[in-house]
Amino acid sequence: MSIVSRKKNATVVTSIEKLASGETTLIDQLLAEQQSLTAVASFSQQHSSVEKPIQARYYRDLIPLNDPGKGEQYSFEVDLDACTGCKSCVTACNSLNGLDPDEAWRDTHLLIGGSGGNSRRQVVTSACHHCEDPTCASGCPVLAYEKNPVTGIVRHLDDQCIGCQYCILTCAYDVPKFNARLGIVRKCDLCQSRLAEGEAPACVQACPNEAIKIRIIKTENIPSTGHMIPGVFGSSHSHPSTVYLREKNLPADAAPDQLYELTPQHAHSPLVWMLCLTQTAVGLFLFQFLLFQSSAFSSLNSLPWMALAGLITGLTGIVSSVAHLGQPSKAWRCFLGLRHSWLSREIIAFGLWMPLAFLYTASFWFKIPTAATIILGATTVLIGLFSVFCSVMVYAITPRPFWSFPRTALRFFGTTFVLGVAGTLVLFCLSGNSITGLAITLAITLTAKVAFDVSALLPLTSNADWSPAKHTAMLQWRPLRPLLIARLFFYLISLLLLPLAATPITALLIFTTIFTGELCARSLFFRAVSTITTQP
Amino acid sequence: MSLLSTISKKLPLLRDHYGPITEELIRSPGGFGLGQIPGHRLPDATTTMTCGFCATGCGLNVHLDKNAHAIGLTPATQYPVNSGMACPKGWEALTPLSASNRASQPLWKPTRNAEAQSVEWNTALQTFCDRFKDIQQKHGPESIAFLGTGQICSEELAFLGALTKFGMGIRHGDGNTRQCMATAVTAYKESFGFDAPPYSYQDFEESDVIILIGSNLCIAHPILWQRIVRNPHSPEIVVIDPRKTETADAATQHFAIDPKSDLVLYYGLANILIQNQWIDSDFIRNHCNDFKGFAQHVESFTPEITSQRSGIAVERLHQLAQLIHEGKRVSFWWTMGVNQGYESTRTAQAIINLALITGNIGRPGTGANSITGQCNAMGSRLFSNTTNLLGGHDFTNPEHRDKIAEQLDIPVERIPSQNSWSYDQIIQGIESGKIRGLWIIGTNPAHSWIKQKRLKRLLGKLDFLVVQDMYHDTETARYADLILPAAAWGEKDGTFINSERRISVIKKISQAPGQALADFHIFRLIAEAWGCADLFTDWNSPENVFKILTRLTKDQPCDITGIKDYRMLDETGGIQWPFPKGSGPTNNQRHLFKDGSFYHTDKRARLIFSDPQADPDPSDEKFPFRLITGRGSSAQWHTQTRTRNSPALQKLHPSELLLELHPDDAAQFGIHANSPVRITSRQGSITVITFITTNIQPGQVFLPMHDERTNQLTHPSFDPHSRQPNYKSCAVRIEAI
């Protein structure tokens, strides 16, 4: 405050100074009063001795009286006609279960369709469907899921989880949610401790319209085909137990609005590097071994160096995959899921490949019998190819058309082949061999591979209203276009460089541009996948 | 059994069923009738208070730790409003309190463009008084104005209104309630003789025909929809709204009228009802004035003309009229779709007239019922001392001034004898230079006011702007010279009044951050600093002020002299007005006008009507579309200053500003789904993302109001009677980008 204005407003100064004088000013008094909490002292306490939940009067009819019997399990029953989309179920689940502020185990989806007076929007609330055949559990490498034999509740063991997030990919309904603070996923447990005491799950308690109920369902009645809601939420992947009721018909063309949500999926950068590096390594060993076995090239001086390059690449790839885990210290349990988890198998396969590749590479420096080197080399190549196959299966079994077996196999083995050839190109340039044949092979295979990748854009031209394939195409064409352009740019550069590849430097440059192009492609593989959870 | 699973069973080391991470989510019996709740949040006590978002006024059962501090909440199970339920905002009511952008210290900008600096409260108070007194000295006492809110307690609203008008010599003050229910106030006052929403929520459960007009209840008031769901009479639910809203989807019938055609529609319906003698002649004869004139007036609104103007087929008009006729208990409910229009007061009165002429008032399950927006809009209607003199009195009435002066023990000359300017007139006053200083309390006009660009320019033109808010970074606070940090709902005591006239308590269950103070305390400090504290010697606690306010209502329609104290309100689950002294224990779900006597001196209701007016912002070739605005989701509250601080609520609505557009229009203009488009009105132009849907009719588009950009487009026209802005319809064009 300036002195001038103080003088001008003498009365104000007086009252303020009066405020400031004395032991405690009114300001101090009010600040202290502000901090004292008086609700308990000022008002009478209600229900202080009531142990039973008084809310039970509203949900008594919404949950079963008994536990499920033999051949039965609990399931959610959602009355779509009663749901008006207020989404209280989502916040109540968060609040009554003590989840992190941004964590939600219950999702709401929006279906829209129809025209004119028949248009309709339908909010669909969903949590874990406690599937009869839970693919979260079968995919988990460390057995962090178990399906309760009595209740049918699929429980996630939070302390067992290594945070690999593979269950997020194997679930068709986007149920497990990654919690970055804890480095694990968590998910709905049907409030099993509440049901055990005759209390309703949080979402059931909170729905103002009584749209969510818990029912006991015969497991034989859980559909293994068809859809939970006509046209959306397919049942065949894992046999979800949730039952959606409705009398009002949905328009025939009702489709999830998620199609219009062009938000790219998680980038999974450690996995992008892991896949590209390990596939490159397997490719390098493949071609190194083939050259080693051919009479014409077996004496090339730089062959051991090609193996070493493969070893370092593979090692880097495997190490980078650990960065993907939320709880790497628990990852030693990854063998537990070997019986049904392709991720378990992938980890074990690469775990075997690594020492083999090391011994094979070392054998070039230490004089050991040639036969032993050959056996080591052959095993390294075979286990390497099997590891890549496991990588393919990790994605192929997830309910995502973009990651189907033939597409993923073409991509992963394509990378293995193309970069194996590119590595050979470097080797030939180093040793002064003719590269014409190699260069032509490389140009053709690379072009075929890029053409295959670009073919994922074709659904853009289709008139179909929506499909996961079209969603993927739209994701690539709109938000991910820079990545798509980068992928094509690196392809063109490597193609242009090929005729110049006479020096090792140029060859190395070609290898690097192809590898970078593959990184872009693998990044698109993750980011452009359609995870429309309500897909057919 | 496979070897692996045998091993894993035998070796517990291999499977961690329990551990520190699992323990985080253990649920335990909470006691206090709660059932299981998160084990790390077990309460030592609980207490019930009213939610601080909307005017539904749900009871929330707050869980307290041993220091009486809130650690969680559940909807109150035995509360007469919400019976155990809450909408997402209610569940998340505590989260916005702990946001990092809370104002925790007075902030002062030495010059307009300077960085705000923290100052002590005494410096802030002195700056407040120095600057405002300086402006008053130069430009007259009326050159300072205030804009209040419907989000603070009645006691605080009364203190603000009394301090400014009786203590500081300010004449012009209004509240954001002008934006939401001014129309209902004016309509009720003129029709019934007092601003008296006649219903109780119980009426939702007792109607056999429920007519929802411009009201997306499922999203705006989900707990009121719950009351309809609990109606045992399988009621016919009619939604009148241009959009096929969530509520229209859930209703049994939807009348998708053309935007702003409702006045014609209700006159047309009245005409059909009168022509068919589907009216309650006894009720009209005994309790209504001006019926003849009204009947004559609506004669020209033939079904054909009404159909042409509203877009509703003639036979459907007849069906609707017949439904009203055949219903035994017909209730009419309206919200912002009616209130926020350029001829909204007459529209609301046309609805009131339908209820009056069919005798659908004063009986259970009937009424012409305005559902209010903000948690204490109804408190502001009675006690904000803006449009009305405290307690629903009239500034221009000398007897009223004498009564209030005597009750408050203040000189009667302190009470202005003229009405204050309305919100839009205050804004206009800044433009014309008559208003030089502005004090904004608990509202965010830089986001919410119509034709926003102009408002922002005018805020910059002020000599001194004070913003009092719980957040220091609202769109409006960015323009402030001085920011006073306010305690929020949950950090102070007081009362709210909900839509059904229920007065209830809110409590202090959380500590305000830093130096933030309850608005009540801030007003007290300003009274002291301004030098007018002698007028407010008894205004030393919210509860004392509440007792003063109850005394002021004596002999008013809103007489609450029978309410003793906060404890009484707490123990009864809130009390609906009127509750005069001597009222016994009473039904907790009361409606008004049981005996058909209204508040005009002749006890009769008035049928008020006038000719429909032309749209002030007509569509033409350049601006062919009508833009409708409204609530976007149940997880968003108004300008989102609070709800955007809850990550759980943030997940429940689209992150983009989505423009609803009909597929035919999209095809015609070559616009794709989920693509950016430019939308331009005569006021401004913004870029939005398209959402193609047949829920909107061709030629119309819809934007939710919660995004700051929406009000760059809205048209600055007002209802002439209520001065409520016309948010709901303006002319726009859409261009693909």
Interface residues (C-beta under 8 A of the other chain):
Chain A: M1 S5 R6 K8 N9 T11 V12 V13 T14 S15 I16 K18 L19 A20 T25 L26 I27 L30 L31 E33 Q34 Q35 S36 L37 T38 A39 V40 A41 S42 F43 S44 Q45 Q46 H47 S48 V50 E51 K52 P53 I54 Q55 A56 R57 Y58 A82 T84 G85 C86 K87 S88 V90 T91 A92 N94 S95 L96 N97 G98 L99 P101 D102 A104 T108 I112 G114 S115 G116 G117 S119 R120 R121 Q122 V123 L143 L157 D158 D159 Q160 C161 L182 I184 R186 C191 S193 R194 E197 E199 Q205 A206 C207 P208 N209 E210 D257 L259 Y260 E261 L262 R333 L336 L338 R339
Chain B: S2 L4 S8 L14 R15 D16 H17 Y18 G19 P20 I21 T22 E24 L25 I26 R27 P29 G31 F32 G33 L34 G35 Q36 I37 P38 G39 H40 R41 A45 T46 T47 T48 M49 V62 L64 N67 A68 H69 G72 L73 T74 P75 T77 Q78 S83 G84 M85 A86 C87 P88 W91 E92 T95 W121 N122 T123 L125 Q126 T127 C129 D130 K133 D134 C218 I219 P222 I223 W225 Q226 V229 K244 E246 T247 D249 A250 H254 A256 A487 E491 K492 D493 V505 K507 K508 I509 S510 Q511 A512 Q515 A516 L517 A518 H521 R524 L525 E528 A529 W530 G531 A533 Y566 R567 D570 E571 S633 S634 A635 S646 P647 A648 L649 Q650 K651 L652 P654 P663 A673 N674 F691 I692 T693 T694 N695
